[in-house]
Amino acid sequence: MTLDGSGFSGSGFSGSGFSGSGFSGSGFSTVCCDLDGVVWRGDDPIPGSDEGVAALRAGGLRVVFVTNNSSGTRADYAAKLVACGVPAVPDDVLSSAMAAAQMLAADLAPGARVLACSGPGVREALEAVGLVAVDSEPADAVVVGWHRNFDFDRLAVASDAVRAGARFVATNVDPTYPSAGGVLPGNGALVAAVKTAAGREPEVAGKPMAPMAALVRSICGDHGVMIGDRPSTDGAFAAVLGWPFALVLSGIVGRAGEEPIPDPAPPLVAADLRALAPDLLRAAQTTGPRAR
């Protein structure tokens, strides 16, 4: 389904670069695709997501997966993509854990101690930039990322470190996380607990914030399209990048208690990735590729 509209106003998203059903002046050869709610829900593949990615690649588009979920490593996500029928390698995946680690590495000395209140994805990203992931104080920084074993003890350790002066970074503040059975509390819920206990606001690294945009631009260049299921995150991130936004309804949007379809809607709205691919390919053929 293709809907007319210039963008998503009222939530930091306006002027998408589309014109009617096309992408006026927005030549692209790279597509950044969210994972949760677009390729899978929890451990369940979204039907047709493998076909959608295959169609985009067959049409000459590069597909990079950009996720706010920092719980897994890049290899974990690549393996999960393969299990969903989508060929992938770790370099195909960019996560909010990477954005958080690169943001910290720009200011902290190599070997600085970072308390990882998170899953293994954050630890991997920290170690990749020369920082040391730790479980207790002293710590130069605290990174809070989504993980299922967050509990009172982890809350106490993280908030103590922040109160003691450690830099407080959130991989993202998405309030919910799409799962096979509905939605789960997202990292925003974990961050809110640490924020409340520590009395400090976090720096946010992931979509739609500037550190994630810098990471994406460094890998993908200046021109592309963002595909996602959450307008407040993926749509706003597209606006930060200056890219068009394509919305799929296979994740958060339209579910009870979650986000509605924006009004005005993005020009490209589809039930899922398989349904979106033909319109996206037509747009790419209309505008032609643009250099990085």
C-alpha positions in Angstrom: 0.0 0.0 0.0 1.4 3.4 -1.0 0.1 6.5 0.8 0.7 10.1 -0.1 2.1 12.5 2.4 5.3 14.5 3.0 6.3 13.1 6.3 5.5 12.7 9.9 4.9 15.9 11.8 4.6 16.5 15.5 7.2 13.9 16.5 10.4 15.4 15.0 9.8 14.0 11.5 8.8 16.2 8.6 10.0 16.5 5.0 10.8 12.9 4.1 12.1 13.7 0.6 9.3 11.7 -1.0 7.0 13.1 -3.6 3.7 11.2 -3.9 4.6 7.5 -4.3 8.2 8.4 -5.3 11.4 9.6 -3.6 11.9 13.0 -5.2 15.6 13.9 -5.2 16.5 11.0 -2.9 18.5 8.6 -5.1 19.7 5.7 -3.0 21.3 2.3 -3.3 21.3 1.3 0.4 18.5 0.3 2.6 18.8 0.2 6.4 16.3 -2.2 7.9 15.2 -2.6 11.5 15.1 -6.2 12.8 12.6 -6.5 15.7 9.1 -6.1 14.3 10.4 -6.0 10.7 12.3 -9.3 10.1 11.2 -11.1 13.3 9.0 -10.8 16.4 10.9 -12.4 19.3 12.2 -15.7 17.9 9.6 -16.0 15.2 10.4 -14.9 11.6 7.8 -12.5 10.2 6.4 -14.3 7.2 7.8 -13.0 3.9 10.6 -11.0 5.5 13.2 -13.3 3.9 11.5 -12.8 0.5 11.5 -9.1 1.0 15.2 -8.9 1.7 16.0 -11.2 -1.2 13.9 -9.0 -3.6 15.7 -5.9 -2.4 19.1 -7.5 -2.9 18.2 -8.9 -6.3 17.1 -5.4 -7.3 20.7 -4.2 -6.6 20.1 -2.6 -3.2 22.5 -3.1 -0.3 20.6 -4.1 2.9 22.2 -3.2 6.2 20.4 -4.2 9.4 20.2 -1.4 12.0 18.8 -2.4 15.5 18.3 -0.7 18.8 18.4 -4.1 20.5 21.8 -4.3 22.1 21.4 -7.6 23.8 23.0 -9.9 21.2 26.4 -9.8 19.5 26.6 -9.0 15.8 27.3 -12.7 15.2 24.2 -13.6 17.2 22.0 -11.4 14.9 23.7 -12.7 11.8 23.0 -16.3 12.8 19.4 -15.4 13.7 19.0 -13.8 10.2 20.3 -16.9 8.6 17.9 -19.0 10.6 15.1 -16.8 9.3 16.2 -17.5 5.7 18.1 -14.2 5.3 21.8 -14.7 4.3 23.9 -12.4 6.5 27.3 -12.0 8.1 28.1 -10.0 11.3 29.3 -7.0 9.2 25.7 -6.6 7.9 24.5 -5.7 11.4 24.8 -2.3 13.2 23.5 -2.0 16.8 22.9 0.6 19.4 25.6 -1.2 21.4 28.2 -0.2 18.8 26.9 3.4 18.8 27.2 3.6 22.6 30.7 2.1 22.6 32.0 4.5 19.9 30.5 7.5 21.7 32.3 6.5 24.9 35.6 5.7 23.1 35.7 9.2 21.7 36.1 10.6 25.2 37.4 7.9 27.5 41.0 6.6 27.6 41.7 3.1 26.3 41.2 0.6 29.0 38.6 2.7 30.8 36.2 0.6 32.9 32.6 0.6 31.8 29.9 -1.1 33.9 27.8 -3.1 31.4 24.3 -3.4 32.7 23.4 -5.2 29.6 23.7 -8.3 27.5 26.7 -9.6 25.6 26.2 -7.2 22.7 27.4 -4.2 24.8 30.3 -6.1 26.2 31.5 -7.1 22.6 31.1 -3.5 21.4 33.0 -2.0 24.4 35.9 -4.5 24.0 36.0 -3.8 20.2 36.9 -0.1 20.9 39.4 -0.8 23.6 37.3 -0.3 26.7 36.9 -2.8 29.5 33.4 -4.2 30.4 33.0 -4.7 34.1 30.2 -5.8 36.5 31.0 -3.6 39.5 32.6 -0.3 40.6 34.8 1.5 40.1 33.6 2.5 36.7 34.1 5.5 34.4 30.8 4.9 32.7 27.6 2.8 32.9 25.9 1.5 29.8 22.3 0.2 30.2 21.1 -2.1 27.4 18.2 -4.4 27.1 18.7 -7.8 28.8 16.3 -10.3 30.3 18.1 -10.8 33.6 17.9 -7.2 34.8 17.0 -7.3 38.5 17.2 -5.4 41.7 20.8 -6.2 42.3 21.8 -5.0 38.8 19.7 -1.9 39.4 21.5 -1.2 42.7 25.0 -1.6 41.2 24.3 0.5 38.1 22.6 3.3 40.0 25.3 3.4 42.7 27.9 3.8 40.0 26.0 6.6 38.3 25.5 8.4 41.6 29.3 8.1 42.2 29.9 10.1 39.0 30.1 7.5 36.3 28.9 8.7 32.9 25.4 7.3 32.3 24.6 6.0 28.8 21.5 4.2 27.5 21.8 2.2 24.3 18.2 3.3 23.6 15.0 4.2 25.4 12.4 2.3 23.4 9.5 1.7 25.8 8.6 -1.7 24.5 10.0 -4.6 22.5 7.9 -6.6 20.0 7.8 -10.3 20.8 6.0 -13.3 19.3 3.3 -13.1 21.9 2.8 -9.3 21.9 5.1 -6.7 23.5 7.6 -6.8 26.3 9.1 -4.0 28.4 11.8 -2.4 26.4 15.2 -0.9 27.4 13.4 2.4 28.2 11.9 0.7 31.2 15.3 -0.5 32.4 16.8 2.9 31.9 13.9 4.6 33.7 14.6 2.5 36.8 18.3 3.4 36.8 17.5 7.1 36.1 15.0 7.2 39.0 17.3 5.5 41.4 20.4 7.6 40.4 18.7 10.9 39.9 20.5 11.5 36.6 19.4 11.7 33.0 21.2 9.3 30.5 22.9 10.1 27.3 21.1 8.0 24.5 23.2 6.4 21.8 20.8 4.5 19.6 18.0 5.4 17.2 17.0 8.2 16.7 20.0 9.9 18.3 23.1 11.4 16.7 25.6 8.7 17.8 23.7 6.1 15.9 23.3 8.4 12.9 27.1 8.9 12.9 27.7 5.1 12.9 25.2 4.6 10.1 26.7 7.3 7.9 30.2 6.0 8.5 29.2 2.6 7.1 26.4 3.4 4.7 27.2 6.9 3.4 24.9 9.9 3.2 22.0 8.5 1.2 19.6 5.7 1.9 16.2 4.6 3.1 15.2 3.6 6.6 12.7 0.7 7.0 11.1 0.3 10.4 8.0 -0.5 12.4 8.2 2.3 15.0 7.6 5.9 13.7 8.9 7.5 17.0 12.2 5.7 16.6 12.7 4.6 13.0 10.8 7.5 11.5 12.5 10.1 13.7 15.9 8.4 12.9 15.2 8.7 9.2 14.6 12.5 9.7 17.9 12.8 11.6 19.7 11.2 8.7 17.7 13.2 6.1 16.5 9.9 4.5 13.0 8.7 3.5 11.2 6.5 5.9 9.2 3.3 4.9 6.9 2.0 7.5 5.9 -1.7 7.9 2.9 -2.7 10.1 4.3 -6.0 11.2 5.7 -4.8 14.5 4.6 -2.0 16.9 2.3 0.3 14.8 -1.4 -0.4 15.1 -1.2 -2.7 18.1 -3.4 -1.9 21.0 -1.7 0.5 23.4 1.2 1.1 21.0 1.9 3.7 18.3 -0.7 4.6 15.6 0.0 5.2 12.0 1.2 8.8 11.8 -1.1 11.4 10.3 0.0 12.3 7.7 1.4 8.9 7.0 4.8 8.2 5.4 4.4 7.8 1.6 5.3 4.1 1.8 3.4 2.0 4.2 3.1 -1.8 3.8 1.9 -4.7 5.8 5.3 -6.3 5.9 8.7 -6.3 4.2 7.6 -8.6 1.4 4.8 -6.2 0.5 7.0 -3.2 0.8 9.8 -4.5 -1.5 8.2 -3.8 -4.9 7.4 -0.2 -4.1 10.9 0.4 -2.7 12.4 -1.1 -5.9 10.3 1.0 -8.1 11.4 4.1 -6.1 15.0 3.1 -6.5 14.6 2.7 -10.2 12.8 6.0 -10.5 15.4 8.0 -8.7 18.5 6.1 -9.7 21.5 5.4 -7.5 23.5 8.1 -5.8 27.1 8.0 -4.7 27.9 7.6 -1.0 
